Amino acid sequence: MFIDEATIRVKAGDGGNGCLAFRREKFVPRGGPSGGDGGKGGDVIMESSERHNTLVHFRFNPEYKAQRGRHGEGSNKTGGEGSDVTLKVPVGTIVYDEETGAKVWDFSRPDEQIVIAHGGRGGRGNARFATSTHQAPREHEEGRPGEERVFRLELKLLADVGLVGYPNVGKSTLIARISAARPKIADYPFTTLQPNLGVVAVGDTKNEISFVVADIPGLIEGAHDGAGLGIQFLRHIERTRLLVHLVDVSDASGRPDVVKDVEVILGELDSFGAHLAEKPMIMVASKIDAANKDRLAKLKQYCKRKKLELFPISAVTGKGIDELKYAMAERVEDMREESLESSVASPQQDL
């Protein structure tokens, strides 16, 4: 089950109470304060992991609580600290504070760790309050409560290339052809019900370029108003560097105007926002093994007018696949270099 949103409640451990105690020693008539401090409560930690690819484990278990610190004891013994709780999230998860809506953290790399709820400080025992004029204090502190917060988690897959288009234009067949991904493929609309990721490698071992491709459910006209599966899955291509727009040029699509197909998808991308419609795009004429020549010619004219690269392919026969793979790899590599140069030119400061 693919779950890309979840709300969780976390409670860090409370601090242990300080102890009220007095020691009893031979030849010490009044003894002295010996109450130890309470232990610190456990933190709630969140960590990104490449072994997780969905938030489903949070949907069915939304509450997490760290262990409280142990109370202080006599003989100046400090209580033990409470155990931390570590929550694993997929890379690409964004954490929002549910109350304020503020973004807390964006897990863009594996093995990142942040404390999302801090454990309470342990209370001081009465030994801490002893002074030269107050030698038998009975004061002691209770432990501080741990933080309790509610977070909204949103998963946005990290991919270099996003495949978009109408249902049944061949997106799943293409990703299965160029990578090890094995999405469900069938001859009916909306076969793809959840995003699929595939890793594509191009070139020899010395000069290999690899990139991640995301296949999302198909879009139809009115998707931004809830038609079909809607546009909620478009969040998974927000971070992509490049979009690959597949257009069915065969008669099997049942849609007479190929240019309208393109403009409908562009309109849905624009309706979603997040600058998706402005991303670099490669056009793909799919199913050319059964192409309608008029549809293909019309698409070529449109791409020429809009100055878009067009690659006719057949994911079934393999025609044009290599050319498309190398074109995607070249564009991704160029954009990676541009991104690296811009990050060096304007380094960000750590918050």
TADA-V804423 format. One record per helix or strand. SS is the DSSP state (h for helix, s for strand). FROM is the first residue (numbers start at 1). TO is the last residue. If there is no record, write none. Layout:
ss={SS/SS}
from={FROM/FROM}
to={TO/TO}
//
This chain:
ss={s/s/s/s/h/s/s/s/s/s/s/s/h/s/s/h/s/s/h/h/s/s/h/h/h/s/h/s/h/s/h}
from={5/22/32/44/56/63/73/77/85/93/103/113/126/148/161/171/196/209/223/232/242/250/251/258/276/280/288/291/293/310/321}
to={11/23/33/49/59/65/73/77/90/97/106/117/129/155/164/178/202/215/225/237/248/250/253/272/278/286/290/291/306/312/345}
//
